[in-house]
Amino acid sequence: MITSTSPDFILDLAVCSWVLWGLALISAVSRFVSRRLQVGPSFFFRAFEADDYLMVLVAVALTGVAVSSNQVAINGSNYVPHGETDEWSAEQVDRAAWGSKMLVTLEEFMLATLWLVKACLLILYARMT
C-alpha cells in the first residue's frame, strides 16, 4: 500500500482544507468590499493598490494548497522505506509518482502563500506608518 492514511482522514482533510479555503476567500472578498465602501464606485481596477493585487494571488495560491494537499493525501508519495517499492504494482508506482509531484507543488504553493501574505502585511504596515 502506498499510504497509511485512512479514508476518514482523507475526508477530514478535504473538509478542513476547503473550509479553510472558504474562510480565506470570504476574508479576501470582505477586504475588497471594504475597499469599495472606502473608495467609492470607481473602485474596480483604478483604486486597486499593490496589496489588493497580491491578495488575488494569495487566493490563487491558497487554492493550489487545498487542491495539492488533498491530492497528496489521496495518492501518497514515494517517500517510503527502501525496498518497499519493489512489491508495488505499476498503478501504485504511478500514483506515488503523481503524489510526489503534488507534494512538491504543495510546498511551492505554501511558500508562495506565506510570502504573498507577508508582502501584503508589509505594504499595510508601510501605509500605516
Backbone atoms as SQL, in Angstrom:
CREATE TABLE atoms (id INTEGER PRIMARY KEY, chain TEXT, resi INTEGER, resn TEXT, atom TEXT, x REAL, y REAL, z REAL);
INSERT INTO atoms VALUES
  (1, 'A', 1, 'MET', 'N', 0.839, -1.192, 0.000),
  (2, 'A', 1, 'MET', 'CA', 0.000, 0.000, 0.000),
  (3, 'A', 1, 'MET', 'C', 0.873, 1.240, 0.000),
  (4, 'A', 2, 'ILE', 'N', 0.435, 2.262, -0.683),
  (5, 'A', 2, 'ILE', 'CA', 1.220, 3.486, -0.807),
  (6, 'A', 2, 'ILE', 'C', 1.157, 4.316, 0.460),
  (7, 'A', 3, 'THR', 'N', -0.008, 4.522, 0.967),
  (8, 'A', 3, 'THR', 'CA', -0.158, 5.375, 2.139),
  (9, 'A', 3, 'THR', 'C', -0.803, 4.591, 3.270),
  (10, 'A', 4, 'SER', 'N', -0.600, 5.117, 4.449),
  (11, 'A', 4, 'SER', 'CA', -1.262, 4.520, 5.607),
  (12, 'A', 4, 'SER', 'C', -2.425, 5.392, 6.058),
  (13, 'A', 5, 'THR', 'N', -2.833, 6.324, 5.194),
  (14, 'A', 5, 'THR', 'CA', -3.930, 7.205, 5.572),
  (15, 'A', 5, 'THR', 'C', -5.255, 6.505, 5.346),
  (16, 'A', 6, 'SER', 'N', -6.134, 6.708, 6.287),
  (17, 'A', 6, 'SER', 'CA', -7.447, 6.080, 6.194),
  (18, 'A', 6, 'SER', 'C', -8.389, 6.956, 5.377),
  (19, 'A', 7, 'PRO', 'N', -9.452, 6.370, 4.859),
  (20, 'A', 7, 'PRO', 'CA', -10.447, 7.178, 4.141),
  (21, 'A', 7, 'PRO', 'C', -11.062, 8.260, 5.012),
  (22, 'A', 8, 'ASP', 'N', -11.171, 7.998, 6.319),
  (23, 'A', 8, 'ASP', 'CA', -11.708, 9.020, 7.227),
  (24, 'A', 8, 'ASP', 'C', -10.786, 10.231, 7.303),
  (25, 'A', 9, 'PHE', 'N', -9.467, 9.966, 7.345),
  (26, 'A', 9, 'PHE', 'CA', -8.506, 11.068, 7.378),
  (27, 'A', 9, 'PHE', 'C', -8.564, 11.874, 6.082),
  (28, 'A', 10, 'ILE', 'N', -8.668, 11.199, 4.964),
  (29, 'A', 10, 'ILE', 'CA', -8.734, 11.890, 3.668),
  (30, 'A', 10, 'ILE', 'C', -9.978, 12.766, 3.600),
  (31, 'A', 11, 'LEU', 'N', -11.098, 12.237, 4.074),
  (32, 'A', 11, 'LEU', 'CA', -12.337, 13.024, 4.083),
  (33, 'A', 11, 'LEU', 'C', -12.225, 14.210, 5.036),
  (34, 'A', 12, 'ASP', 'N', -11.668, 13.978, 6.234),
  (35, 'A', 12, 'ASP', 'CA', -11.493, 15.072, 7.196),
  (36, 'A', 12, 'ASP', 'C', -10.571, 16.151, 6.644),
  (37, 'A', 13, 'LEU', 'N', -9.492, 15.739, 5.980),
  (38, 'A', 13, 'LEU', 'CA', -8.575, 16.710, 5.388),
  (39, 'A', 13, 'LEU', 'C', -9.270, 17.515, 4.299),
  (40, 'A', 14, 'ALA', 'N', -10.057, 16.846, 3.472),
  (41, 'A', 14, 'ALA', 'CA', -10.768, 17.548, 2.403),
  (42, 'A', 14, 'ALA', 'C', -11.738, 18.574, 2.983),
  (43, 'A', 15, 'VAL', 'N', -12.490, 18.175, 3.985),
  (44, 'A', 15, 'VAL', 'CA', -13.448, 19.094, 4.598),
  (45, 'A', 15, 'VAL', 'C', -12.721, 20.279, 5.229),
  (46, 'A', 16, 'CYS', 'N', -11.686, 20.004, 6.019),
  (47, 'A', 16, 'CYS', 'CA', -10.962, 21.087, 6.704),
  (48, 'A', 16, 'CYS', 'C', -10.265, 22.012, 5.724),
  (49, 'A', 17, 'SER', 'N', -9.644, 21.448, 4.685),
  (50, 'A', 17, 'SER', 'CA', -8.917, 22.301, 3.750),
  (51, 'A', 17, 'SER', 'C', -9.865, 23.188, 2.954),
  (52, 'A', 18, 'TRP', 'N', -11.013, 22.674, 2.571),
  (53, 'A', 18, 'TRP', 'CA', -11.942, 23.513, 1.809),
  (54, 'A', 18, 'TRP', 'C', -12.681, 24.503, 2.691),
  (55, 'A', 19, 'VAL', 'N', -12.887, 24.171, 3.975),
  (56, 'A', 19, 'VAL', 'CA', -13.457, 25.156, 4.897),
  (57, 'A', 19, 'VAL', 'C', -12.463, 26.292, 5.113),
  (58, 'A', 20, 'LEU', 'N', -11.191, 25.958, 5.297),
  (59, 'A', 20, 'LEU', 'CA', -10.158, 26.981, 5.429),
  (60, 'A', 20, 'LEU', 'C', -10.097, 27.854, 4.181),
  (61, 'A', 21, 'TRP', 'N', -10.168, 27.235, 3.008),
  (62, 'A', 21, 'TRP', 'CA', -10.157, 27.976, 1.750),
  (63, 'A', 21, 'TRP', 'C', -11.360, 28.915, 1.672),
  (64, 'A', 22, 'GLY', 'N', -12.524, 28.426, 2.074),
  (65, 'A', 22, 'GLY', 'CA', -13.725, 29.252, 2.046),
  (66, 'A', 22, 'GLY', 'C', -13.626, 30.444, 2.990),
  (67, 'A', 23, 'LEU', 'N', -13.099, 30.220, 4.183),
  (68, 'A', 23, 'LEU', 'CA', -12.932, 31.322, 5.130),
  (69, 'A', 23, 'LEU', 'C', -11.934, 32.351, 4.603),
  (70, 'A', 24, 'ALA', 'N', -10.863, 31.883, 3.991),
  (71, 'A', 24, 'ALA', 'CA', -9.881, 32.806, 3.421),
  (72, 'A', 24, 'ALA', 'C', -10.482, 33.597, 2.269),
  (73, 'A', 25, 'LEU', 'N', -11.295, 32.939, 1.454),
  (74, 'A', 25, 'LEU', 'CA', -11.928, 33.640, 0.339),
  (75, 'A', 25, 'LEU', 'C', -12.943, 34.664, 0.845),
  (76, 'A', 26, 'ILE', 'N', -13.692, 34.316, 1.884),
  (77, 'A', 26, 'ILE', 'CA', -14.629, 35.275, 2.482),
  (78, 'A', 26, 'ILE', 'C', -13.855, 36.474, 3.031),
  (79, 'A', 27, 'SER', 'N', -12.723, 36.214, 3.647),
  (80, 'A', 27, 'SER', 'CA', -11.894, 37.298, 4.171),
  (81, 'A', 27, 'SER', 'C', -11.393, 38.207, 3.048),
  (82, 'A', 28, 'ALA', 'N', -10.944, 37.625, 1.936),
  (83, 'A', 28, 'ALA', 'CA', -10.452, 38.426, 0.810),
  (84, 'A', 28, 'ALA', 'C', -11.585, 39.231, 0.180),
  (85, 'A', 29, 'VAL', 'N', -12.746, 38.615, 0.016),
  (86, 'A', 29, 'VAL', 'CA', -13.884, 39.331, -0.564),
  (87, 'A', 29, 'VAL', 'C', -14.322, 40.460, 0.370),
  (88, 'A', 30, 'SER', 'N', -14.291, 40.203, 1.678),
  (89, 'A', 30, 'SER', 'CA', -14.634, 41.255, 2.637),
  (90, 'A', 30, 'SER', 'C', -13.664, 42.425, 2.539),
  (91, 'A', 31, 'ARG', 'N', -12.416, 42.117, 2.294),
  (92, 'A', 31, 'ARG', 'CA', -11.411, 43.157, 2.111),
  (93, 'A', 31, 'ARG', 'C', -11.739, 44.018, 0.897),
  (94, 'A', 32, 'PHE', 'N', -12.123, 43.367, -0.197),
  (95, 'A', 32, 'PHE', 'CA', -12.447, 44.122, -1.410),
  (96, 'A', 32, 'PHE', 'C', -13.726, 44.944, -1.229),
  (97, 'A', 33, 'VAL', 'N', -14.697, 44.391, -0.529),
  (98, 'A', 33, 'VAL', 'CA', -15.936, 45.139, -0.260),
  (99, 'A', 33, 'VAL', 'C', -15.627, 46.346, 0.621),
  (100, 'A', 34, 'SER', 'N', -14.797, 46.158, 1.625),
  (101, 'A', 34, 'SER', 'CA', -14.407, 47.263, 2.489),
  (102, 'A', 34, 'SER', 'C', -13.694, 48.357, 1.690),
  (103, 'A', 35, 'ARG', 'N', -12.818, 47.931, 0.785),
  (104, 'A', 35, 'ARG', 'CA', -12.106, 48.903, -0.054),
  (105, 'A', 35, 'ARG', 'C', -13.091, 49.663, -0.940),
  (106, 'A', 36, 'ARG', 'N', -14.076, 48.958, -1.465),
  (107, 'A', 36, 'ARG', 'CA', -15.078, 49.610, -2.332),
  (108, 'A', 36, 'ARG', 'C', -15.885, 50.628, -1.546),
  (109, 'A', 37, 'LEU', 'N', -16.266, 50.282, -0.323),
  (110, 'A', 37, 'LEU', 'CA', -17.008, 51.215, 0.513),
  (111, 'A', 37, 'LEU', 'C', -16.160, 52.433, 0.876),
  (112, 'A', 38, 'GLN', 'N', -14.889, 52.216, 1.039),
  (113, 'A', 38, 'GLN', 'CA', -13.985, 53.298, 1.414),
  (114, 'A', 38, 'GLN', 'C', -13.703, 54.240, 0.242),
  (115, 'A', 39, 'VAL', 'N', -13.471, 53.687, -0.943),
  (116, 'A', 39, 'VAL', 'CA', -13.068, 54.480, -2.102),
  (117, 'A', 39, 'VAL', 'C', -14.265, 55.002, -2.878),
  (118, 'A', 40, 'GLY', 'N', -15.300, 54.205, -2.982),
  (119, 'A', 40, 'GLY', 'CA', -16.471, 54.628, -3.743),
  (120, 'A', 40, 'GLY', 'C', -16.661, 53.785, -4.988),
  (121, 'A', 41, 'PRO', 'N', -17.586, 54.222, -5.874),
  (122, 'A', 41, 'PRO', 'CA', -17.937, 53.401, -7.033),
  (123, 'A', 41, 'PRO', 'C', -16.822, 53.246, -8.061),
  (124, 'A', 42, 'SER', 'N', -15.819, 54.086, -8.041),
  (125, 'A', 42, 'SER', 'CA', -14.746, 53.955, -9.027),
  (126, 'A', 42, 'SER', 'C', -13.687, 52.970, -8.546),
  (127, 'A', 43, 'PHE', 'N', -14.096, 51.979, -7.807),
  (128, 'A', 43, 'PHE', 'CA', -13.174, 51.063, -7.142),
  (129, 'A', 43, 'PHE', 'C', -12.446, 50.134, -8.103),
  (130, 'A', 44, 'PHE', 'N', -13.163, 49.498, -8.985),
  (131, 'A', 44, 'PHE', 'CA', -12.582, 48.385, -9.722),
  (132, 'A', 44, 'PHE', 'C', -11.439, 48.831, -10.617),
  (133, 'A', 45, 'PHE', 'N', -10.287, 48.236, -10.400),
  (134, 'A', 45, 'PHE', 'CA', -9.040, 48.343, -11.144),
  (135, 'A', 45, 'PHE', 'C', -8.363, 49.705, -11.032),
  (136, 'A', 46, 'ARG', 'N', -9.090, 50.787, -10.892),
  (137, 'A', 46, 'ARG', 'CA', -8.423, 52.076, -10.745),
  (138, 'A', 46, 'ARG', 'C', -7.941, 52.282, -9.326),
  (139, 'A', 47, 'ALA', 'N', -8.733, 51.882, -8.369),
  (140, 'A', 47, 'ALA', 'CA', -8.380, 52.131, -6.976),
  (141, 'A', 47, 'ALA', 'C', -7.657, 50.942, -6.334),
  (142, 'A', 48, 'PHE', 'N', -7.398, 49.895, -7.105),
  (143, 'A', 48, 'PHE', 'CA', -6.641, 48.779, -6.560),
  (144, 'A', 48, 'PHE', 'C', -5.237, 49.251, -6.210),
  (145, 'A', 49, 'GLU', 'N', -4.763, 48.805, -5.085),
  (146, 'A', 49, 'GLU', 'CA', -3.383, 49.078, -4.712),
  (147, 'A', 49, 'GLU', 'C', -2.608, 47.770, -4.782),
  (148, 'A', 50, 'ALA', 'N', -1.316, 47.841, -4.551),
  (149, 'A', 50, 'ALA', 'CA', -0.456, 46.670, -4.715),
  (150, 'A', 50, 'ALA', 'C', -0.905, 45.499, -3.849),
  (151, 'A', 51, 'ASP', 'N', -1.291, 45.772, -2.616),
  (152, 'A', 51, 'ASP', 'CA', -1.700, 44.679, -1.737),
  (153, 'A', 51, 'ASP', 'C', -3.010, 44.043, -2.179),
  (154, 'A', 52, 'ASP', 'N', -3.865, 44.780, -2.876),
  (155, 'A', 52, 'ASP', 'CA', -5.099, 44.188, -3.400),
  (156, 'A', 52, 'ASP', 'C', -4.785, 43.168, -4.491),
  (157, 'A', 53, 'TYR', 'N', -3.876, 43.516, -5.363),
  (158, 'A', 53, 'TYR', 'CA', -3.467, 42.567, -6.399),
  (159, 'A', 53, 'TYR', 'C', -2.781, 41.351, -5.786),
  (160, 'A', 54, 'LEU', 'N', -1.993, 41.579, -4.750),
  (161, 'A', 54, 'LEU', 'CA', -1.338, 40.451, -4.092),
  (162, 'A', 54, 'LEU', 'C', -2.350, 39.531, -3.418),
  (163, 'A', 55, 'MET', 'N', -3.432, 40.101, -2.894),
  (164, 'A', 55, 'MET', 'CA', -4.455, 39.272, -2.263),
  (165, 'A', 55, 'MET', 'C', -5.149, 38.357, -3.273),
  (166, 'A', 56, 'VAL', 'N', -5.286, 38.821, -4.499),
  (167, 'A', 56, 'VAL', 'CA', -5.832, 37.952, -5.548),
  (168, 'A', 56, 'VAL', 'C', -4.886, 36.776, -5.774),
  (169, 'A', 57, 'LEU', 'N', -3.582, 37.058, -5.797),
  (170, 'A', 57, 'LEU', 'CA', -2.606, 35.976, -5.953),
  (171, 'A', 57, 'LEU', 'C', -2.601, 35.035, -4.751),
  (172, 'A', 58, 'VAL', 'N', -2.845, 35.575, -3.566),
  (173, 'A', 58, 'VAL', 'CA', -2.937, 34.737, -2.370),
  (174, 'A', 58, 'VAL', 'C', -4.104, 33.760, -2.508),
  (175, 'A', 59, 'ALA', 'N', -5.231, 34.239, -3.016),
  (176, 'A', 59, 'ALA', 'CA', -6.393, 33.362, -3.196),
  (177, 'A', 59, 'ALA', 'C', -6.072, 32.235, -4.183),
  (178, 'A', 60, 'VAL', 'N', -5.351, 32.563, -5.244),
  (179, 'A', 60, 'VAL', 'CA', -4.960, 31.535, -6.218),
  (180, 'A', 60, 'VAL', 'C', -3.997, 30.534, -5.577),
  (181, 'A', 61, 'ALA', 'N', -3.006, 31.032, -4.851),
  (182, 'A', 61, 'ALA', 'CA', -2.035, 30.143, -4.209),
  (183, 'A', 61, 'ALA', 'C', -2.695, 29.268, -3.142),
  (184, 'A', 62, 'LEU', 'N', -3.627, 29.825, -2.404),
  (185, 'A', 62, 'LEU', 'CA', -4.316, 29.038, -1.378),
  (186, 'A', 62, 'LEU', 'C', -5.199, 27.960, -2.003),
  (187, 'A', 63, 'THR', 'N', -5.754, 28.251, -3.160),
  (188, 'A', 63, 'THR', 'CA', -6.493, 27.217, -3.891),
  (189, 'A', 63, 'THR', 'C', -5.557, 26.077, -4.272),
  (190, 'A', 64, 'GLY', 'N', -4.356, 26.426, -4.718),
  (191, 'A', 64, 'GLY', 'CA', -3.353, 25.402, -5.033),
  (192, 'A', 64, 'GLY', 'C', -2.969, 24.573, -3.828),
  (193, 'A', 65, 'VAL', 'N', -2.880, 25.205, -2.671),
  (194, 'A', 65, 'VAL', 'CA', -2.568, 24.470, -1.436),
  (195, 'A', 65, 'VAL', 'C', -3.665, 23.454, -1.131),
  (196, 'A', 66, 'ALA', 'N', -4.912, 23.879, -1.235),
  (197, 'A', 66, 'ALA', 'CA', -6.026, 22.976, -0.921),
  (198, 'A', 66, 'ALA', 'C', -6.074, 21.795, -1.887),
  (199, 'A', 67, 'VAL', 'N', -5.929, 22.080, -3.159),
  (200, 'A', 67, 'VAL', 'CA', -6.009, 21.009, -4.163),
  (201, 'A', 67, 'VAL', 'C', -4.846, 20.033, -4.018),
  (202, 'A', 68, 'SER', 'N', -3.640, 20.562, -3.933),
  (203, 'A', 68, 'SER', 'CA', -2.475, 19.669, -3.896),
  (204, 'A', 68, 'SER', 'C', -2.375, 18.897, -2.583),
  (205, 'A', 69, 'SER', 'N', -2.801, 19.476, -1.464),
  (206, 'A', 69, 'SER', 'CA', -2.756, 18.716, -0.211),
  (207, 'A', 69, 'SER', 'C', -3.734, 17.547, -0.246),
  (208, 'A', 70, 'ASN', 'N', -4.884, 17.753, -0.849),
  (209, 'A', 70, 'ASN', 'CA', -5.835, 16.647, -0.972),
  (210, 'A', 70, 'ASN', 'C', -5.316, 15.579, -1.930),
  (211, 'A', 71, 'GLN', 'N', -4.633, 15.987, -2.991),
  (212, 'A', 71, 'GLN', 'CA', -4.062, 15.005, -3.915),
  (213, 'A', 71, 'GLN', 'C', -2.960, 14.182, -3.244),
  (214, 'A', 72, 'VAL', 'N', -2.147, 14.815, -2.416),
  (215, 'A', 72, 'VAL', 'CA', -1.103, 14.076, -1.699),
  (216, 'A', 72, 'VAL', 'C', -1.733, 13.081, -0.731),
  (217, 'A', 73, 'ALA', 'N', -2.802, 13.486, -0.053),
  (218, 'A', 73, 'ALA', 'CA', -3.463, 12.578, 0.893),
  (219, 'A', 73, 'ALA', 'C', -4.080, 11.385, 0.171),
  (220, 'A', 74, 'ILE', 'N', -4.623, 11.615, -1.016),
  (221, 'A', 74, 'ILE', 'CA', -5.259, 10.536, -1.763),
  (222, 'A', 74, 'ILE', 'C', -4.238, 9.584, -2.373),
  (223, 'A', 75, 'ASN', 'N', -3.191, 10.139, -2.978),
  (224, 'A', 75, 'ASN', 'CA', -2.253, 9.324, -3.749),
  (225, 'A', 75, 'ASN', 'C', -1.002, 8.909, -3.005),
  (226, 'A', 76, 'GLY', 'N', -0.701, 9.558, -1.884),
  (227, 'A', 76, 'GLY', 'CA', 0.532, 9.240, -1.174),
  (228, 'A', 76, 'GLY', 'C', 1.731, 9.795, -1.917),
  (229, 'A', 77, 'SER', 'N', 2.893, 9.268, -1.624),
  (230, 'A', 77, 'SER', 'CA', 4.107, 9.693, -2.321),
  (231, 'A', 77, 'SER', 'C', 5.096, 8.529, -2.310),
  (232, 'A', 78, 'ASN', 'N', 6.262, 8.778, -2.909),
  (233, 'A', 78, 'ASN', 'CA', 7.255, 7.713, -2.941),
  (234, 'A', 78, 'ASN', 'C', 8.269, 7.853, -1.812),
  (235, 'A', 79, 'TYR', 'N', 7.948, 8.634, -0.784),
  (236, 'A', 79, 'TYR', 'CA', 8.796, 8.729, 0.388),
  (237, 'A', 79, 'TYR', 'C', 8.469, 7.572, 1.327),
  (238, 'A', 80, 'VAL', 'N', 9.038, 6.423, 1.033),
  (239, 'A', 80, 'VAL', 'CA', 8.784, 5.204, 1.797),
  (240, 'A', 80, 'VAL', 'C', 10.121, 4.546, 2.112),
  (241, 'A', 81, 'PRO', 'N', 10.142, 3.607, 3.054),
  (242, 'A', 81, 'PRO', 'CA', 11.392, 2.911, 3.364),
  (243, 'A', 81, 'PRO', 'C', 11.958, 2.177, 2.144),
  (244, 'A', 82, 'HIS', 'N', 13.274, 2.082, 2.110),
  (245, 'A', 82, 'HIS', 'CA', 13.965, 1.433, 0.993),
  (246, 'A', 82, 'HIS', 'C', 13.491, -0.014, 0.827),
  (247, 'A', 83, 'GLY', 'N', 13.194, -0.388, -0.388),
  (248, 'A', 83, 'GLY', 'CA', 12.778, -1.748, -0.688),
  (249, 'A', 83, 'GLY', 'C', 11.275, -1.957, -0.698),
  (250, 'A', 84, 'GLU', 'N', 10.517, -1.057, -0.152),
  (251, 'A', 84, 'GLU', 'CA', 9.065, -1.226, -0.109),
  (252, 'A', 84, 'GLU', 'C', 8.446, -1.098, -1.503),
  (253, 'A', 85, 'THR', 'N', 9.084, -0.334, -2.349),
  (254, 'A', 85, 'THR', 'CA', 8.518, -0.116, -3.687),
  (255, 'A', 85, 'THR', 'C', 8.697, -1.329, -4.601),
  (256, 'A', 86, 'ASP', 'N', 9.510, -2.298, -4.205),
  (257, 'A', 86, 'ASP', 'CA', 9.743, -3.471, -5.043),
  (258, 'A', 86, 'ASP', 'C', 8.481, -4.298, -5.266),
  (259, 'A', 87, 'GLU', 'N', 7.575, -4.270, -4.316),
  (260, 'A', 87, 'GLU', 'CA', 6.358, -5.080, -4.421),
  (261, 'A', 87, 'GLU', 'C', 5.144, -4.286, -4.891),
  (262, 'A', 88, 'TRP', 'N', 5.345, -3.052, -5.316),
  (263, 'A', 88, 'TRP', 'CA', 4.240, -2.232, -5.796),
  (264, 'A', 88, 'TRP', 'C', 3.869, -2.577, -7.229),
  (265, 'A', 89, 'SER', 'N', 2.593, -2.433, -7.544),
  (266, 'A', 89, 'SER', 'CA', 2.135, -2.610, -8.913),
  (267, 'A', 89, 'SER', 'C', 2.446, -1.343, -9.712),
  (268, 'A', 90, 'ALA', 'N', 2.256, -1.420, -11.028),
  (269, 'A', 90, 'ALA', 'CA', 2.519, -0.259, -11.889),
  (270, 'A', 90, 'ALA', 'C', 1.586, 0.904, -11.531),
  (271, 'A', 91, 'GLU', 'N', 0.335, 0.576, -11.182),
  (272, 'A', 91, 'GLU', 'CA', -0.609, 1.638, -10.805),
  (273, 'A', 91, 'GLU', 'C', -0.171, 2.317, -9.511),
  (274, 'A', 92, 'GLN', 'N', 0.307, 1.550, -8.544),
  (275, 'A', 92, 'GLN', 'CA', 0.778, 2.127, -7.290),
  (276, 'A', 92, 'GLN', 'C', 1.991, 3.028, -7.507),
  (277, 'A', 93, 'VAL', 'N', 2.879, 2.624, -8.393),
  (278, 'A', 93, 'VAL', 'CA', 4.053, 3.442, -8.701),
  (279, 'A', 93, 'VAL', 'C', 3.613, 4.746, -9.358),
  (280, 'A', 94, 'ASP', 'N', 2.670, 4.658, -10.289),
  (281, 'A', 94, 'ASP', 'CA', 2.171, 5.870, -10.953),
  (282, 'A', 94, 'ASP', 'C', 1.494, 6.810, -9.955),
  (283, 'A', 95, 'ARG', 'N', 0.695, 6.249, -9.050),
  (284, 'A', 95, 'ARG', 'CA', 0.033, 7.081, -8.041),
  (285, 'A', 95, 'ARG', 'C', 1.052, 7.730, -7.118),
  (286, 'A', 96, 'ALA', 'N', 2.070, 6.984, -6.719),
  (287, 'A', 96, 'ALA', 'CA', 3.107, 7.541, -5.845),
  (288, 'A', 96, 'ALA', 'C', 3.894, 8.637, -6.560),
  (289, 'A', 97, 'ALA', 'N', 4.155, 8.444, -7.840),
  (290, 'A', 97, 'ALA', 'CA', 4.863, 9.479, -8.601),
  (291, 'A', 97, 'ALA', 'C', 4.012, 10.744, -8.691),
  (292, 'A', 98, 'TRP', 'N', 2.721, 10.583, -8.961),
  (293, 'A', 98, 'TRP', 'CA', 1.831, 11.742, -9.015),
  (294, 'A', 98, 'TRP', 'C', 1.745, 12.424, -7.638),
  (295, 'A', 99, 'GLY', 'N', 1.640, 11.629, -6.584),
  (296, 'A', 99, 'GLY', 'CA', 1.592, 12.185, -5.239),
  (297, 'A', 99, 'GLY', 'C', 2.863, 12.949, -4.887),
  (298, 'A', 100, 'SER', 'N', 4.010, 12.456, -5.331),
  (299, 'A', 100, 'SER', 'CA', 5.268, 13.151, -5.077),
  (300, 'A', 100, 'SER', 'C', 5.335, 14.464, -5.834),
  (301, 'A', 101, 'LYS', 'N', 4.834, 14.484, -7.060),
  (302, 'A', 101, 'LYS', 'CA', 4.778, 15.734, -7.815),
  (303, 'A', 101, 'LYS', 'C', 3.846, 16.730, -7.132),
  (304, 'A', 102, 'MET', 'N', 2.734, 16.236, -6.620),
  (305, 'A', 102, 'MET', 'CA', 1.807, 17.117, -5.910),
  (306, 'A', 102, 'MET', 'C', 2.400, 17.603, -4.592),
  (307, 'A', 103, 'LEU', 'N', 3.270, 16.796, -3.974),
  (308, 'A', 103, 'LEU', 'CA', 3.928, 17.219, -2.744),
  (309, 'A', 103, 'LEU', 'C', 4.863, 18.393, -3.008),
  (310, 'A', 104, 'VAL', 'N', 5.621, 18.330, -4.085),
  (311, 'A', 104, 'VAL', 'CA', 6.489, 19.454, -4.454),
  (312, 'A', 104, 'VAL', 'C', 5.640, 20.680, -4.783),
  (313, 'A', 105, 'THR', 'N', 4.543, 20.465, -5.507),
  (314, 'A', 105, 'THR', 'CA', 3.632, 21.564, -5.837),
  (315, 'A', 105, 'THR', 'C', 3.036, 22.169, -4.568),
  (316, 'A', 106, 'LEU', 'N', 2.661, 21.327, -3.628),
  (317, 'A', 106, 'LEU', 'CA', 2.121, 21.794, -2.351),
  (318, 'A', 106, 'LEU', 'C', 3.126, 22.676, -1.625),
  (319, 'A', 107, 'GLU', 'N', 4.376, 22.243, -1.574),
  (320, 'A', 107, 'GLU', 'CA', 5.396, 23.032, -0.893),
  (321, 'A', 107, 'GLU', 'C', 5.581, 24.391, -1.557),
  (322, 'A', 108, 'GLU', 'N', 5.570, 24.425, -2.880),
  (323, 'A', 108, 'GLU', 'CA', 5.728, 25.692, -3.586),
  (324, 'A', 108, 'GLU', 'C', 4.535, 26.618, -3.363),
  (325, 'A', 109, 'PHE', 'N', 3.332, 26.071, -3.394),
  (326, 'A', 109, 'PHE', 'CA', 2.146, 26.888, -3.133),
  (327, 'A', 109, 'PHE', 'C', 2.134, 27.413, -1.692),
  (328, 'A', 110, 'MET', 'N', 2.578, 26.587, -0.743),
  (329, 'A', 110, 'MET', 'CA', 2.626, 27.054, 0.647),
  (330, 'A', 110, 'MET', 'C', 3.621, 28.201, 0.792),
  (331, 'A', 111, 'LEU', 'N', 4.779, 28.069, 0.167),
  (332, 'A', 111, 'LEU', 'CA', 5.762, 29.152, 0.232),
  (333, 'A', 111, 'LEU', 'C', 5.241, 30.422, -0.436),
  (334, 'A', 112, 'ALA', 'N', 4.595, 30.258, -1.582),
  (335, 'A', 112, 'ALA', 'CA', 4.044, 31.424, -2.268),
  (336, 'A', 112, 'ALA', 'C', 2.978, 32.100, -1.422),
  (337, 'A', 113, 'THR', 'N', 2.115, 31.316, -0.803),
  (338, 'A', 113, 'THR', 'CA', 1.073, 31.879, 0.056),
  (339, 'A', 113, 'THR', 'C', 1.692, 32.639, 1.224),
  (340, 'A', 114, 'LEU', 'N', 2.659, 32.028, 1.859),
  (341, 'A', 114, 'LEU', 'CA', 3.304, 32.648, 3.012),
  (342, 'A', 114, 'LEU', 'C', 3.950, 33.978, 2.642),
  (343, 'A', 115, 'TRP', 'N', 4.721, 34.005, 1.562),
  (344, 'A', 115, 'TRP', 'CA', 5.442, 35.224, 1.193),
  (345, 'A', 115, 'TRP', 'C', 4.513, 36.295, 0.633),
  (346, 'A', 116, 'LEU', 'N', 3.459, 35.895, -0.034),
  (347, 'A', 116, 'LEU', 'CA', 2.499, 36.890, -0.522),
  (348, 'A', 116, 'LEU', 'C', 1.754, 37.558, 0.634),
  (349, 'A', 117, 'VAL', 'N', 1.388, 36.780, 1.643),
  (350, 'A', 117, 'VAL', 'CA', 0.726, 37.365, 2.807),
  (351, 'A', 117, 'VAL', 'C', 1.691, 38.283, 3.557),
  (352, 'A', 118, 'LYS', 'N', 2.954, 37.876, 3.657),
  (353, 'A', 118, 'LYS', 'CA', 3.949, 38.743, 4.294),
  (354, 'A', 118, 'LYS', 'C', 4.090, 40.051, 3.529),
  (355, 'A', 119, 'ALA', 'N', 4.103, 39.988, 2.209),
  (356, 'A', 119, 'ALA', 'CA', 4.209, 41.203, 1.397),
  (357, 'A', 119, 'ALA', 'C', 3.000, 42.105, 1.614),
  (358, 'A', 120, 'CYS', 'N', 1.813, 41.514, 1.699),
  (359, 'A', 120, 'CYS', 'CA', 0.604, 42.311, 1.974),
  (360, 'A', 120, 'CYS', 'C', 0.704, 43.010, 3.326),
  (361, 'A', 121, 'LEU', 'N', 1.189, 42.299, 4.318),
  (362, 'A', 121, 'LEU', 'CA', 1.326, 42.911, 5.634),
  (363, 'A', 121, 'LEU', 'C', 2.378, 44.017, 5.644),
  (364, 'A', 122, 'LEU', 'N', 3.461, 43.828, 4.918),
  (365, 'A', 122, 'LEU', 'CA', 4.474, 44.873, 4.844),
  (366, 'A', 122, 'LEU', 'C', 3.919, 46.135, 4.173),
  (367, 'A', 123, 'ILE', 'N', 3.130, 45.952, 3.134),
  (368, 'A', 123, 'ILE', 'CA', 2.503, 47.112, 2.468),
  (369, 'A', 123, 'ILE', 'C', 1.523, 47.788, 3.422),
  (370, 'A', 124, 'LEU', 'N', 0.774, 46.990, 4.160),
  (371, 'A', 124, 'LEU', 'CA', -0.161, 47.542, 5.139),
  (372, 'A', 124, 'LEU', 'C', 0.580, 48.343, 6.208),
  (373, 'A', 125, 'TYR', 'N', 1.657, 47.773, 6.738),
  (374, 'A', 125, 'TYR', 'CA', 2.433, 48.472, 7.760),
  (375, 'A', 125, 'TYR', 'C', 3.057, 49.747, 7.201),
  (376, 'A', 126, 'ALA', 'N', 3.533, 49.713, 5.964),
  (377, 'A', 126, 'ALA', 'CA', 4.110, 50.913, 5.355),
  (378, 'A', 126, 'ALA', 'C', 3.045, 51.991, 5.179),
  (379, 'A', 127, 'ARG', 'N', 1.843, 51.588, 4.857),
  (380, 'A', 127, 'ARG', 'CA', 0.744, 52.555, 4.696),
  (381, 'A', 127, 'ARG', 'C', 0.359, 53.165, 6.047),
  (382, 'A', 128, 'MET', 'N', 0.465, 52.379, 7.106),
  (383, 'A', 128, 'MET', 'CA', 0.088, 52.871, 8.429),
  (384, 'A', 128, 'MET', 'C', 1.121, 53.824, 9.025),
  (385, 'A', 129, 'THR', 'N', 2.379, 53.642, 8.668),
  (386, 'A', 129, 'THR', 'CA', 3.430, 54.474, 9.284),
  (387, 'A', 129, 'THR', 'C', 3.857, 55.604, 8.400);
